[in-house]
Amino acid sequence: MIVDELGLFPPNGIDLVEGLITSMSAREGRMLAISIQGDSELVQDLIRRKDDPKVCVHLYVAPKGCELDGEDAWHASNPGLAEGIKGIRYMRDMAERAAASPGKQAAFRAFDLNQVGNPDRIMIVQLDVWETCAAEKQPPRARPCFLGVDLGGSASMTCATGYWPETGRLEAWEAFGNIPPLDQRSKADNVGDAYLVMEERGELQVYPGRVTPVMQFLRPGMNFMLEHAIKESTMHYDSNGNMCIDKSRSKRRIDSLSASVIAVGLGSRGYERTGLDAFYDVYFKQLEAQRATKAKGNAGPK
């Protein structure tokens, strides 16, 4: 059985795929999927299983952060380019078109560079742009600091983001209750093992119960990378023509991004904050102490 463009299947397409796999069981059939990566968890699951002897994966993708007009990236994602199956002139024209119109870059990166992403969705920022900002070594925290909070219920994350406009530093913390367990949340939200990995790294805090205890979380929370939330973001225009984050799809985990927009918005507007210096000193000293304790525990014997 041949399945075309698996990466463009909707989130509920997993039910269709499971049905297709079942339909091949009578004659020990095989499924061949030919597709761009898109933003499908179905494709990412196959890539994660590439070392499984029951799965064969050939992945041709341009490297992260590559330039739109990089010919090496074109060949990496299009192995037939040298043979004329896809034209160099076409790639050059499409790259120039995407460079001139940022709204078309998502489609070019998804269809022609085979990078992860929905070709039809306008994200708050392109992932390659975000990756140029994200760094292991962050600039210093220099007051003032602005804190954005997105409170979650039993199904949603609770997130907080700190933004330091003087240096451009941005930090995000997030948390879940442990009911249901993280592995079940991961499956329901179609994020693979992201939650489990984040918890292991100390980037995601889990509390007993169904709902995150907000005051305990804010005293303090844990650091979290925003790449997943940016990838899942969708922008739309409200009735006044203002671009804003689309929150209509409950399974998209963009809570940390919402908190970040609040924090950066406050910082960009330059609100004066007085009398909070002591709070920030205590808050972030507690955060550093908690991280140091976590790191010391992870460095111990396994």
C-alpha positions in Angstrom: 0.0 0.0 0.0 1.3 3.4 -0.9 0.3 6.5 1.2 1.1 9.9 -0.4 1.8 13.0 1.7 1.5 11.4 5.1 3.0 14.6 6.6 -0.1 16.6 5.5 -2.6 14.3 7.3 -4.7 16.1 9.9 -4.1 15.4 13.6 -6.9 12.8 13.7 -5.4 11.1 10.7 -3.8 8.6 13.0 -7.1 6.7 13.1 -7.1 6.4 9.3 -3.5 5.2 9.3 -4.2 2.6 12.0 -7.1 1.4 9.8 -4.9 1.1 6.8 -2.3 -0.9 8.7 -5.0 -3.3 9.9 -6.3 -3.7 6.3 -2.9 -5.1 5.2 -2.7 -7.7 7.9 -4.4 -10.5 5.9 -1.6 -10.9 3.4 1.3 -9.5 5.5 1.2 -6.3 3.5 3.6 -3.4 3.7 3.0 0.3 3.7 5.2 2.8 1.7 4.7 6.4 2.7 6.1 9.1 0.4 5.8 12.5 2.0 7.2 15.8 3.1 7.6 16.0 6.9 4.9 18.6 7.4 3.9 19.0 11.0 2.6 15.5 11.3 3.3 13.4 14.4 2.8 10.3 12.3 5.9 11.2 10.2 8.0 12.1 13.3 7.0 8.8 14.9 8.4 6.9 11.9 11.6 9.0 12.0 12.1 8.3 15.7 11.8 4.5 14.9 14.3 4.7 12.0 16.6 2.2 13.8 13.8 -0.3 14.2 14.4 -3.3 11.8 10.6 -3.2 11.0 10.9 0.4 9.7 12.9 1.8 6.8 13.3 5.5 6.7 15.1 7.6 4.0 15.1 11.3 5.1 16.2 14.0 2.8 16.0 17.4 4.6 17.8 20.7 4.5 19.7 21.5 7.7 18.1 23.8 10.3 18.9 27.4 9.9 20.0 27.1 6.3 19.6 30.1 4.0 16.8 30.0 1.5 19.1 30.3 -1.4 21.7 27.7 -0.2 22.2 25.3 -3.0 23.8 22.7 -0.7 20.5 22.8 1.3 18.5 22.3 -2.0 20.5 19.2 -2.9 20.2 17.8 0.7 16.4 17.9 0.5 16.0 17.0 -3.2 18.3 14.0 -4.1 17.0 14.1 -7.7 18.0 17.7 -8.3 21.3 16.8 -9.8 19.5 14.5 -12.3 17.0 17.1 -13.4 14.0 15.6 -11.7 13.5 19.0 -10.1 15.1 22.0 -11.7 17.7 24.3 -10.2 15.9 27.2 -11.9 12.7 26.3 -10.1 14.5 26.2 -6.8 16.1 29.5 -7.4 12.8 31.1 -8.4 11.0 29.7 -5.4 13.8 30.8 -3.0 13.7 34.4 -4.4 9.9 34.4 -4.1 10.1 33.3 -0.5 12.8 35.8 0.4 10.7 38.6 -1.1 7.5 37.5 0.6 8.0 36.2 4.2 4.4 34.8 4.2 5.5 32.2 1.6 8.6 31.0 3.4 6.7 28.4 5.4 5.5 26.7 2.2 9.0 26.8 0.6 10.7 25.3 3.6 8.0 22.6 4.0 7.5 21.6 0.3 11.0 22.3 -1.2 13.4 22.0 1.8 11.3 19.3 3.6 11.8 21.0 6.9 9.3 20.4 9.7 6.3 22.8 9.6 2.8 23.3 8.2 3.1 25.0 4.8 -0.3 26.7 5.2 0.2 28.1 8.7 1.6 31.5 9.5 3.6 31.1 12.7 4.5 34.0 15.0 8.1 33.7 13.9 9.9 31.3 11.5 11.8 28.6 13.4 15.1 29.4 11.7 14.7 33.0 12.9 14.0 31.8 16.4 17.0 29.5 16.3 19.3 32.5 15.7 18.0 34.0 18.9 18.0 30.9 21.1 21.3 30.3 22.8 22.7 28.1 25.5 24.4 31.2 27.1 21.8 33.7 27.9 22.4 37.4 28.3 22.3 38.6 31.9 19.2 39.5 33.9 19.1 43.2 34.2 16.2 45.0 35.8 13.5 45.8 35.0 11.9 42.4 34.4 8.3 41.8 33.2 6.5 38.6 34.0 3.7 37.1 31.8 1.5 34.3 33.2 -0.9 32.0 31.4 -2.9 30.0 33.9 -4.0 26.5 33.0 -6.7 24.2 34.2 -6.8 20.4 34.4 -6.1 20.0 30.7 -3.8 23.0 30.0 -0.3 24.0 31.0 0.3 26.7 33.5 3.2 28.9 32.1 5.1 32.0 33.2 7.7 33.9 31.2 10.2 36.5 32.3 11.4 39.2 29.9 14.4 41.6 30.5 14.1 44.4 27.8 17.5 45.9 28.7 19.3 42.7 27.5 16.7 40.9 25.5 16.7 37.8 27.8 13.6 35.7 27.7 12.9 32.8 30.0 9.8 30.6 30.3 8.6 28.1 32.9 5.8 25.7 32.7 4.0 23.0 34.7 1.3 20.3 34.7 -0.5 18.4 37.3 0.4 14.7 37.4 -3.1 13.5 36.6 -3.2 12.3 33.9 0.5 11.1 33.7 2.9 12.9 31.3 3.0 9.9 28.9 -0.8 10.1 28.5 -0.7 13.8 28.1 2.1 13.5 25.4 -0.1 11.0 23.5 -3.2 13.2 23.7 -1.3 16.3 22.6 0.6 14.6 19.8 4.0 15.8 21.1 5.9 12.5 21.1 8.1 12.1 24.1 8.7 15.9 24.5 7.1 16.2 27.9 9.0 13.3 29.3 12.3 14.6 28.0 11.6 18.1 29.3 10.8 16.7 32.8 14.0 14.7 32.7 16.0 17.8 31.9 14.3 19.8 34.6 12.5 22.0 32.1 9.0 21.0 33.1 7.7 20.8 36.6 5.0 18.3 37.6 2.8 18.7 40.7 0.5 16.3 42.5 -3.1 16.5 41.4 -5.0 17.6 38.3 -4.3 21.3 38.4 -1.0 23.2 38.9 -0.8 25.0 42.3 -0.1 28.4 40.9 1.6 30.1 43.9 3.8 27.1 44.4 4.7 27.1 40.7 5.5 30.8 40.8 7.9 30.3 43.7 9.6 29.5 41.3 8.8 27.4 38.1 11.3 25.7 35.8 12.9 26.9 32.6 11.5 25.7 29.2 12.5 26.2 25.6 9.9 27.9 23.4 10.7 26.1 20.1 7.7 23.7 20.3 5.2 26.4 21.1 6.4 28.6 18.2 6.2 25.6 15.8 2.6 25.0 17.0 1.5 28.7 16.8 -1.0 29.9 14.3 -1.7 33.6 13.6 -5.0 35.0 12.5 -6.7 38.4 12.3 -9.4 39.5 14.7 -12.4 41.6 13.8 -10.4 44.8 14.0 -7.7 43.5 11.7 -5.1 42.9 14.4 -2.9 39.8 14.1 -3.1 37.6 17.1 -2.4 34.1 18.3 -5.1 31.5 17.3 -6.1 29.6 20.5 -9.1 27.7 18.9 -7.3 24.4 18.7 -7.1 23.1 22.2 -4.4 20.4 21.4 -1.8 23.0 20.4 0.5 23.6 23.3 1.2 27.3 22.9 0.7 28.3 26.5 4.3 29.3 27.0 4.1 31.4 23.9 1.0 33.2 25.2 2.8 34.0 28.4 5.8 35.3 26.4 3.7 37.6 24.3 2.3 39.1 27.5 5.7 39.6 29.0 7.4 41.0 25.9 4.3 43.2 25.3 4.6 44.7 28.8 8.3 45.2 28.4 8.1 46.7 24.9 5.5 49.3 26.2 8.1 50.4 28.8 5.8 50.3 31.9 7.6 51.7 35.0 8.0 49.2 37.8 9.1 50.3 41.2 9.4 48.5 44.5 9.8 45.1 42.8 13.6 44.8 42.8 13.6 42.8 46.1 11.0 40.5 44.7 13.0 39.7 41.5 16.2 39.3 43.5 14.6 36.7 45.8 12.6 35.0 43.0 15.5 34.4 40.7 18.0 33.5 43.4 15.5 30.7 44.4 15.3 29.7 40.8 19.1 29.3 40.4 19.3 27.4 43.7 16.6 25.0 42.6 18.3 24.4 39.2 21.7 23.8 41.0 20.1 21.2 43.2 18.4 19.5 40.3 21.7 19.5 38.3 23.6 18.1 41.3 21.1 15.3 41.6 21.2 14.4 37.9 25.0 14.3 38.0 25.0 11.7 40.7 25.4 7.9 40.2 22.7 6.3 38.1 
